[in-house]
Amino acid sequence: MNILIILIPASLILGGLGLAAFLWSLRANQYEDLEGDAWRILSDDDAPSARPAKPPE
């Protein structure tokens, strides 16, 4: 039962850190463009490599 003296404050501290990280991500606009990455992955505008492929030896 004495372990609860350690576990309860530890869980409250970890929960507070998680909440602080979430609030920081909201204020830093991490969730601003949710669909941009999905569309960027589908676009085929990658430039070809400047170096020619080396033939296998």
N, C-alpha and C positions, 0 to 999 in steps of 0.2 A: 504494500500500500504506500510505502514511502517513495516508491519510484514515480508515483503520480506527481510528486512535488517537482520532479525534473521534467517529466514528459509533458505536462500541461503547459508550462511556460515555453518549452521548446517548440511545441506545436503552434502556439500563438505567435511566436517570433517567426517561424517559417511561413505561416499563413500571412502574416503582415508583410514579409519580404515578397511573397508572391503577389499580393495585392499591390504593393508599391511598384513592382516591375510591370504589372499590367497597366496601372495608371500612367507610368512613364511612357509605355508604348503607345497609349492613346494620345498623350500630349505631344509625342514626337511624330505623329501622323503616320504610324506604321500600317494602319489599315485604310489609308486614303484611296489607293488604287487596287482594288481586289481583282479586277478582270484584266489588268494590263499584262501581267505575266502570262496569263493563259493565252492571250492573243499574240504575244511576242514569241511564244514557243511554236505557234503554228505558222508564223510568217517565215518565208523562205528567202530572206534577203542577206544571207551569209555570203560574205565575199570569199572567193576561192583563195586558197593559200598561195602566197607569193613564191614559196619554194616548191620546185617540182618534186614529185614523189620519188624517193630513192628506190631503185629496183632491188628486189631481194637478192642476196648473194648466195 
